[in-house]
Amino acid sequence: MMDVLQGIGYGIVGLAILVVVGLVVISKLGNAVGGDANTTATYLATQLGSSGLSGWVPAIIAVAIGALFLSYFMGKRR
């Protein structure tokens, strides 16, 4: 069970790193190009940030850990 939790932890850390790198690249690119690209970059950063993709991470963690505990206790019953 700990191996699965460790895998989930690595996945979450990987997702966080990808989101941060994506935010930095998009914001730098938007600032370099300017104008409409900056507006688009700000919108994409919002979609990657806490109101978008990253906002789902706590829900995914809760569902994954809940499924692990349910499968553990169902396996003990048999």
N, C-alpha and C positions, 0 to 999 in steps of 0.2 A: 504494500500500500504506500509505503514511503517513496518507493521508486516512481510511482505515478504522481505523487505530490511534487516530487523533485522535477519531474518532466513538465508539470503544469507551471511550476515556478520559473523554469528556464524559458518557457514559452511566453510568460508574462513579461519577463525582463527583456526578451527579444522584441516583443511588440512595443514596449516602452522605448527602447533604443531606436527602433524604426520610426516611431512617431516623432521623436525629438529630432532625429536627423532629417526627416521629411519636413518638419516645421522650419528648421534652420535653412535648408536648401530652398524651399519655396519662398520664404521671406527674403532671402538674399537675392534670389532671381527676380522677384517682383520689384525690389528696390533698384536693381540694376537696370531693368527695362523701363520701369516707370509707367505712369498713366494708367490705362485700363488693366495692364498686367498686374499692377500693384493691387488694384481692387480685387482681381481674380485670385491673387495669391493670398490676400487677407481672408477671402471667403473659404479657400481651400484649407488654410490654417485653422479656421474655426471648425471646419468639418472634421479635421484630424484631431482637434483638441478635445477639451472636456465635454463639449456639447455634441461631439460626433463619435468617431471610432473609439477614442479612449474612454468615453463615458460608458461603454458597454463592458469594459474590463471587470469592474466589481460584480456585475451580474453573472458574467461567465465564470468567475472564481467561485461564487456562491453555488451555482448550478453544478460545477465540476466536483466540488468538495461534497455537496449533498449526495450526488450520484455515487461517489466513492463510499461514503458511509452507508448508504442504502445497500449497495452491492456487498459490502463487508458483512452487514448484519443478515442479509438474505442468505449469504454463503454459509454463515454459522448455523443457520436453522437447518440446513440440509446436512 
